[in-house]
Amino acid sequence: MATIGFVGLGAMGAPIAINLLRAGNQLAVYDLNALACERLAHARRFLC
């Protein structure tokens, strides 16, 4: 499993991040909107 840094969880970034998580990767994410990070946290595991 790889840890991937990901910036931007907007309309395009969130679906990409979810696909990366489904592929078994761990994400270190950042977004200006804290709610976007929280939504992804409920979907899967990640580092913020």
mmCIF file of the N, C-alpha and C atoms, coordinates in Angstrom:
data_MODEL
# 
_entry.id   MODEL 
# 
loop_
_atom_site.group_PDB 
_atom_site.id 
_atom_site.type_symbol 
_atom_site.label_atom_id 
_atom_site.label_alt_id 
_atom_site.label_comp_id 
_atom_site.label_asym_id 
_atom_site.label_entity_id 
_atom_site.label_seq_id 
_atom_site.pdbx_PDB_ins_code 
_atom_site.Cartn_x 
_atom_site.Cartn_y 
_atom_site.Cartn_z 
_atom_site.occupancy 
_atom_site.B_iso_or_equiv 
_atom_site.pdbx_formal_charge 
_atom_site.auth_seq_id 
_atom_site.auth_comp_id 
_atom_site.auth_asym_id 
_atom_site.auth_atom_id 
_atom_site.pdbx_PDB_model_num 
ATOM 1   N N  . MET A 1 1  ? 0.843   -1.169 0.000  1.00 0.00 ? 1  MET A N  1 
ATOM 2   C CA . MET A 1 1  ? 0.000   0.000  0.000  1.00 0.00 ? 1  MET A CA 1 
ATOM 3   C C  . MET A 1 1  ? 0.894   1.240  0.000  1.00 0.00 ? 1  MET A C  1 
ATOM 4   N N  . ALA A 1 2  ? 0.583   2.176  -0.863 1.00 0.00 ? 2  ALA A N  1 
ATOM 5   C CA . ALA A 1 2  ? 1.337   3.423  -0.951 1.00 0.00 ? 2  ALA A CA 1 
ATOM 6   C C  . ALA A 1 2  ? 0.594   4.533  -0.217 1.00 0.00 ? 2  ALA A C  1 
ATOM 7   N N  . THR A 1 3  ? 1.359   5.499  0.301  1.00 0.00 ? 3  THR A N  1 
ATOM 8   C CA . THR A 1 3  ? 0.764   6.705  0.858  1.00 0.00 ? 3  THR A CA 1 
ATOM 9   C C  . THR A 1 3  ? 0.955   7.818  -0.157 1.00 0.00 ? 3  THR A C  1 
ATOM 10  N N  . ILE A 1 4  ? -0.139  8.421  -0.565 1.00 0.00 ? 4  ILE A N  1 
ATOM 11  C CA . ILE A 1 4  ? -0.125  9.427  -1.619 1.00 0.00 ? 4  ILE A CA 1 
ATOM 12  C C  . ILE A 1 4  ? -0.593  10.751 -1.045 1.00 0.00 ? 4  ILE A C  1 
ATOM 13  N N  . GLY A 1 5  ? 0.151   11.831 -1.318 1.00 0.00 ? 5  GLY A N  1 
ATOM 14  C CA . GLY A 1 5  ? -0.271  13.168 -0.935 1.00 0.00 ? 5  GLY A CA 1 
ATOM 15  C C  . GLY A 1 5  ? -1.268  13.678 -1.961 1.00 0.00 ? 5  GLY A C  1 
ATOM 16  N N  . PHE A 1 6  ? -2.376  14.254 -1.490 1.00 0.00 ? 6  PHE A N  1 
ATOM 17  C CA . PHE A 1 6  ? -3.428  14.704 -2.393 1.00 0.00 ? 6  PHE A CA 1 
ATOM 18  C C  . PHE A 1 6  ? -3.940  16.053 -1.938 1.00 0.00 ? 6  PHE A C  1 
ATOM 19  N N  . VAL A 1 7  ? -3.948  17.027 -2.833 1.00 0.00 ? 7  VAL A N  1 
ATOM 20  C CA . VAL A 1 7  ? -4.404  18.381 -2.522 1.00 0.00 ? 7  VAL A CA 1 
ATOM 21  C C  . VAL A 1 7  ? -5.627  18.691 -3.368 1.00 0.00 ? 7  VAL A C  1 
ATOM 22  N N  . GLY A 1 8  ? -6.702  19.105 -2.713 1.00 0.00 ? 8  GLY A N  1 
ATOM 23  C CA . GLY A 1 8  ? -7.911  19.525 -3.421 1.00 0.00 ? 8  GLY A CA 1 
ATOM 24  C C  . GLY A 1 8  ? -8.945  18.426 -3.502 1.00 0.00 ? 8  GLY A C  1 
ATOM 25  N N  . LEU A 1 9  ? -10.011 18.587 -2.740 1.00 0.00 ? 9  LEU A N  1 
ATOM 26  C CA . LEU A 1 9  ? -11.080 17.581 -2.699 1.00 0.00 ? 9  LEU A CA 1 
ATOM 27  C C  . LEU A 1 9  ? -12.391 18.165 -3.211 1.00 0.00 ? 9  LEU A C  1 
ATOM 28  N N  . GLY A 1 10 ? -12.300 18.935 -4.265 1.00 0.00 ? 10 GLY A N  1 
ATOM 29  C CA . GLY A 1 10 ? -13.482 19.554 -4.854 1.00 0.00 ? 10 GLY A CA 1 
ATOM 30  C C  . GLY A 1 10 ? -14.220 18.600 -5.776 1.00 0.00 ? 10 GLY A C  1 
ATOM 31  N N  . ALA A 1 11 ? -14.891 19.156 -6.764 1.00 0.00 ? 11 ALA A N  1 
ATOM 32  C CA . ALA A 1 11 ? -15.728 18.376 -7.682 1.00 0.00 ? 11 ALA A CA 1 
ATOM 33  C C  . ALA A 1 11 ? -14.935 17.313 -8.435 1.00 0.00 ? 11 ALA A C  1 
ATOM 34  N N  . MET A 1 12 ? -13.701 17.600 -8.791 1.00 0.00 ? 12 MET A N  1 
ATOM 35  C CA . MET A 1 12 ? -12.871 16.600 -9.483 1.00 0.00 ? 12 MET A CA 1 
ATOM 36  C C  . MET A 1 12 ? -12.006 15.805 -8.522 1.00 0.00 ? 12 MET A C  1 
ATOM 37  N N  . GLY A 1 13 ? -11.472 16.465 -7.505 1.00 0.00 ? 13 GLY A N  1 
ATOM 38  C CA . GLY A 1 13 ? -10.527 15.822 -6.603 1.00 0.00 ? 13 GLY A CA 1 
ATOM 39  C C  . GLY A 1 13 ? -11.127 14.737 -5.727 1.00 0.00 ? 13 GLY A C  1 
ATOM 40  N N  . ALA A 1 14 ? -12.325 14.964 -5.213 1.00 0.00 ? 14 ALA A N  1 
ATOM 41  C CA . ALA A 1 14 ? -12.939 13.979 -4.312 1.00 0.00 ? 14 ALA A CA 1 
ATOM 42  C C  . ALA A 1 14 ? -13.149 12.622 -4.985 1.00 0.00 ? 14 ALA A C  1 
ATOM 43  N N  . PRO A 1 15 ? -13.729 12.571 -6.188 1.00 0.00 ? 15 PRO A N  1 
ATOM 44  C CA . PRO A 1 15 ? -13.887 11.255 -6.829 1.00 0.00 ? 15 PRO A CA 1 
ATOM 45  C C  . PRO A 1 15 ? -12.545 10.575 -7.132 1.00 0.00 ? 15 PRO A C  1 
ATOM 46  N N  . ILE A 1 16 ? -11.545 11.361 -7.484 1.00 0.00 ? 16 ILE A N  1 
ATOM 47  C CA . ILE A 1 16 ? -10.222 10.779 -7.739 1.00 0.00 ? 16 ILE A CA 1 
ATOM 48  C C  . ILE A 1 16 ? -9.661  10.200 -6.440 1.00 0.00 ? 16 ILE A C  1 
ATOM 49  N N  . ALA A 1 17 ? -9.788  10.953 -5.348 1.00 0.00 ? 17 ALA A N  1 
ATOM 50  C CA . ALA A 1 17 ? -9.292  10.482 -4.057 1.00 0.00 ? 17 ALA A CA 1 
ATOM 51  C C  . ALA A 1 17 ? -10.000 9.201  -3.630 1.00 0.00 ? 17 ALA A C  1 
ATOM 52  N N  . ILE A 1 18 ? -11.297 9.139  -3.833 1.00 0.00 ? 18 ILE A N  1 
ATOM 53  C CA . ILE A 1 18 ? -12.049 7.936  -3.477 1.00 0.00 ? 18 ILE A CA 1 
ATOM 54  C C  . ILE A 1 18 ? -11.585 6.740  -4.300 1.00 0.00 ? 18 ILE A C  1 
ATOM 55  N N  . ASN A 1 19 ? -11.332 6.946  -5.573 1.00 0.00 ? 19 ASN A N  1 
ATOM 56  C CA . ASN A 1 19 ? -10.823 5.848  -6.406 1.00 0.00 ? 19 ASN A CA 1 
ATOM 57  C C  . ASN A 1 19 ? -9.452  5.384  -5.946 1.00 0.00 ? 19 ASN A C  1 
ATOM 58  N N  . LEU A 1 20 ? -8.599  6.307  -5.535 1.00 0.00 ? 20 LEU A N  1 
ATOM 59  C CA . LEU A 1 20 ? -7.282  5.928  -5.009 1.00 0.00 ? 20 LEU A CA 1 
ATOM 60  C C  . LEU A 1 20 ? -7.429  5.111  -3.735 1.00 0.00 ? 20 LEU A C  1 
ATOM 61  N N  . LEU A 1 21 ? -8.364  5.496  -2.871 1.00 0.00 ? 21 LEU A N  1 
ATOM 62  C CA . LEU A 1 21 ? -8.608  4.737  -1.647 1.00 0.00 ? 21 LEU A CA 1 
ATOM 63  C C  . LEU A 1 21 ? -9.152  3.348  -1.955 1.00 0.00 ? 21 LEU A C  1 
ATOM 64  N N  . ARG A 1 22 ? -10.067 3.266  -2.896 1.00 0.00 ? 22 ARG A N  1 
ATOM 65  C CA . ARG A 1 22 ? -10.628 1.954  -3.282 1.00 0.00 ? 22 ARG A CA 1 
ATOM 66  C C  . ARG A 1 22 ? -9.555  1.032  -3.845 1.00 0.00 ? 22 ARG A C  1 
ATOM 67  N N  . ALA A 1 23 ? -8.523  1.617  -4.446 1.00 0.00 ? 23 ALA A N  1 
ATOM 68  C CA . ALA A 1 23 ? -7.427  0.828  -5.005 1.00 0.00 ? 23 ALA A CA 1 
ATOM 69  C C  . ALA A 1 23 ? -6.460  0.354  -3.918 1.00 0.00 ? 23 ALA A C  1 
ATOM 70  N N  . GLY A 1 24 ? -6.720  0.750  -2.659 1.00 0.00 ? 24 GLY A N  1 
ATOM 71  C CA . GLY A 1 24 ? -5.906  0.257  -1.555 1.00 0.00 ? 24 GLY A CA 1 
ATOM 72  C C  . GLY A 1 24 ? -4.809  1.196  -1.094 1.00 0.00 ? 24 GLY A C  1 
ATOM 73  N N  . ASN A 1 25 ? -4.791  2.414  -1.585 1.00 0.00 ? 25 ASN A N  1 
ATOM 74  C CA . ASN A 1 25 ? -3.779  3.380  -1.178 1.00 0.00 ? 25 ASN A CA 1 
ATOM 75  C C  . ASN A 1 25 ? -4.228  4.131  0.070  1.00 0.00 ? 25 ASN A C  1 
ATOM 76  N N  . GLN A 1 26 ? -3.254  4.674  0.788  1.00 0.00 ? 26 GLN A N  1 
ATOM 77  C CA . GLN A 1 26 ? -3.544  5.551  1.914  1.00 0.00 ? 26 GLN A CA 1 
ATOM 78  C C  . GLN A 1 26 ? -3.256  6.971  1.453  1.00 0.00 ? 26 GLN A C  1 
ATOM 79  N N  . LEU A 1 27 ? -4.102  7.925  1.840  1.00 0.00 ? 27 LEU A N  1 
ATOM 80  C CA . LEU A 1 27 ? -3.940  9.305  1.390  1.00 0.00 ? 27 LEU A CA 1 
ATOM 81  C C  . LEU A 1 27 ? -3.587  10.224 2.544  1.00 0.00 ? 27 LEU A C  1 
ATOM 82  N N  . ALA A 1 28 ? -2.728  11.190 2.260  1.00 0.00 ? 28 ALA A N  1 
ATOM 83  C CA . ALA A 1 28 ? -2.492  12.348 3.116  1.00 0.00 ? 28 ALA A CA 1 
ATOM 84  C C  . ALA A 1 28 ? -3.116  13.502 2.352  1.00 0.00 ? 28 ALA A C  1 
ATOM 85  N N  . VAL A 1 29 ? -4.231  14.028 2.838  1.00 0.00 ? 29 VAL A N  1 
ATOM 86  C CA . VAL A 1 29 ? -5.014  14.990 2.060  1.00 0.00 ? 29 VAL A CA 1 
ATOM 87  C C  . VAL A 1 29 ? -4.962  16.390 2.656  1.00 0.00 ? 29 VAL A C  1 
ATOM 88  N N  . TYR A 1 30 ? -5.233  17.381 1.793  1.00 0.00 ? 30 TYR A N  1 
ATOM 89  C CA . TYR A 1 30 ? -5.365  18.770 2.215  1.00 0.00 ? 30 TYR A CA 1 
ATOM 90  C C  . TYR A 1 30 ? -6.410  19.441 1.346  1.00 0.00 ? 30 TYR A C  1 
ATOM 91  N N  . ASP A 1 31 ? -7.247  20.232 1.984  1.00 0.00 ? 31 ASP A N  1 
ATOM 92  C CA . ASP A 1 31 ? -8.209  21.054 1.272  1.00 0.00 ? 31 ASP A CA 1 
ATOM 93  C C  . ASP A 1 31 ? -8.485  22.281 2.136  1.00 0.00 ? 31 ASP A C  1 
ATOM 94  N N  . LEU A 1 32 ? -8.711  23.419 1.513  1.00 0.00 ? 32 LEU A N  1 
ATOM 95  C CA . LEU A 1 32 ? -9.023  24.630 2.262  1.00 0.00 ? 32 LEU A CA 1 
ATOM 96  C C  . LEU A 1 32 ? -10.320 24.482 3.050  1.00 0.00 ? 32 LEU A C  1 
ATOM 97  N N  . ASN A 1 33 ? -11.221 23.653 2.542  1.00 0.00 ? 33 ASN A N  1 
ATOM 98  C CA . ASN A 1 33 ? -12.504 23.404 3.181  1.00 0.00 ? 33 ASN A CA 1 
ATOM 99  C C  . ASN A 1 33 ? -12.375 22.176 4.089  1.00 0.00 ? 33 ASN A C  1 
ATOM 100 N N  . ALA A 1 34 ? -12.386 22.389 5.403  1.00 0.00 ? 34 ALA A N  1 
ATOM 101 C CA . ALA A 1 34 ? -12.229 21.274 6.346  1.00 0.00 ? 34 ALA A CA 1 
ATOM 102 C C  . ALA A 1 34 ? -13.348 20.241 6.205  1.00 0.00 ? 34 ALA A C  1 
ATOM 103 N N  . LEU A 1 35 ? -14.535 20.676 5.799  1.00 0.00 ? 35 LEU A N  1 
ATOM 104 C CA . LEU A 1 35 ? -15.652 19.755 5.628  1.00 0.00 ? 35 LEU A CA 1 
ATOM 105 C C  . LEU A 1 35 ? -15.347 18.709 4.548  1.00 0.00 ? 35 LEU A C  1 
ATOM 106 N N  . ALA A 1 36 ? -14.633 19.094 3.517  1.00 0.00 ? 36 ALA A N  1 
ATOM 107 C CA . ALA A 1 36 ? -14.264 18.143 2.462  1.00 0.00 ? 36 ALA A CA 1 
ATOM 108 C C  . ALA A 1 36 ? -13.382 17.037 3.029  1.00 0.00 ? 36 ALA A C  1 
ATOM 109 N N  . CYS A 1 37 ? -12.448 17.383 3.908  1.00 0.00 ? 37 CYS A N  1 
ATOM 110 C CA . CYS A 1 37 ? -11.598 16.372 4.543  1.00 0.00 ? 37 CYS A CA 1 
ATOM 111 C C  . CYS A 1 37 ? -12.422 15.453 5.436  1.00 0.00 ? 37 CYS A C  1 
ATOM 112 N N  . GLU A 1 38 ? -13.376 16.023 6.167  1.00 0.00 ? 38 GLU A N  1 
ATOM 113 C CA . GLU A 1 38 ? -14.218 15.219 7.050  1.00 0.00 ? 38 GLU A CA 1 
ATOM 114 C C  . GLU A 1 38 ? -15.070 14.224 6.271  1.00 0.00 ? 38 GLU A C  1 
ATOM 115 N N  . ARG A 1 39 ? -15.596 14.657 5.135  1.00 0.00 ? 39 ARG A N  1 
ATOM 116 C CA . ARG A 1 39 ? -16.400 13.742 4.311  1.00 0.00 ? 39 ARG A CA 1 
ATOM 117 C C  . ARG A 1 39 ? -15.568 12.555 3.845  1.00 0.00 ? 39 ARG A C  1 
ATOM 118 N N  . LEU A 1 40 ? -14.347 12.836 3.446  1.00 0.00 ? 40 LEU A N  1 
ATOM 119 C CA . LEU A 1 40 ? -13.475 11.756 2.983  1.00 0.00 ? 40 LEU A CA 1 
ATOM 120 C C  . LEU A 1 40 ? -13.086 10.851 4.149  1.00 0.00 ? 40 LEU A C  1 
ATOM 121 N N  . ALA A 1 41 ? -12.931 11.409 5.331  1.00 0.00 ? 41 ALA A N  1 
ATOM 122 C CA . ALA A 1 41 ? -12.583 10.619 6.509  1.00 0.00 ? 41 ALA A CA 1 
ATOM 123 C C  . ALA A 1 41 ? -13.672 9.591  6.806  1.00 0.00 ? 41 ALA A C  1 
ATOM 124 N N  . HIS A 1 42 ? -14.917 9.973  6.605  1.00 0.00 ? 42 HIS A N  1 
ATOM 125 C CA . HIS A 1 42 ? -16.010 9.035  6.846  1.00 0.00 ? 42 HIS A CA 1 
ATOM 126 C C  . HIS A 1 42 ? -16.059 7.960  5.766  1.00 0.00 ? 42 HIS A C  1 
ATOM 127 N N  . ALA A 1 43 ? -15.554 8.273  4.572  1.00 0.00 ? 43 ALA A N  1 
ATOM 128 C CA . ALA A 1 43 ? -15.563 7.291  3.489  1.00 0.00 ? 43 ALA A CA 1 
ATOM 129 C C  . ALA A 1 43 ? -14.499 6.222  3.688  1.00 0.00 ? 43 ALA A C  1 
ATOM 130 N N  . ARG A 1 44 ? -13.295 6.631  4.040  1.00 0.00 ? 44 ARG A N  1 
ATOM 131 C CA . ARG A 1 44 ? -12.173 5.697  4.192  1.00 0.00 ? 44 ARG A CA 1 
ATOM 132 C C  . ARG A 1 44 ? -11.111 6.263  5.125  1.00 0.00 ? 44 ARG A C  1 
ATOM 133 N N  . ARG A 1 45 ? -9.961  5.617  5.155  1.00 0.00 ? 45 ARG A N  1 
ATOM 134 C CA . ARG A 1 45 ? -8.871  6.057  6.023  1.00 0.00 ? 45 ARG A CA 1 
ATOM 135 C C  . ARG A 1 45 ? -7.975  7.065  5.282  1.00 0.00 ? 45 ARG A C  1 
ATOM 136 N N  . PHE A 1 46 ? -7.433  7.990  6.012  1.00 0.00 ? 46 PHE A N  1 
ATOM 137 C CA . PHE A 1 46 ? -6.497  8.956  5.428  1.00 0.00 ? 46 PHE A CA 1 
ATOM 138 C C  . PHE A 1 46 ? -5.783  9.708  6.539  1.00 0.00 ? 46 PHE A C  1 
ATOM 139 N N  . LEU A 1 47 ? -4.718  10.369 6.183  1.00 0.00 ? 47 LEU A N  1 
ATOM 140 C CA . LEU A 1 47 ? -3.987  11.255 7.089  1.00 0.00 ? 47 LEU A CA 1 
ATOM 141 C C  . LEU A 1 47 ? -4.283  12.671 6.679  1.00 0.00 ? 47 LEU A C  1 
ATOM 142 N N  . CYS A 1 48 ? -4.495  13.563 7.624  1.00 0.00 ? 48 CYS A N  1 
ATOM 143 C CA . CYS A 1 48 ? -4.769  14.947 7.286  1.00 0.00 ? 48 CYS A CA 1 
ATOM 144 C C  . CYS A 1 48 ? -3.741  15.858 7.909  1.00 0.00 ? 48 CYS A C  1 
# 
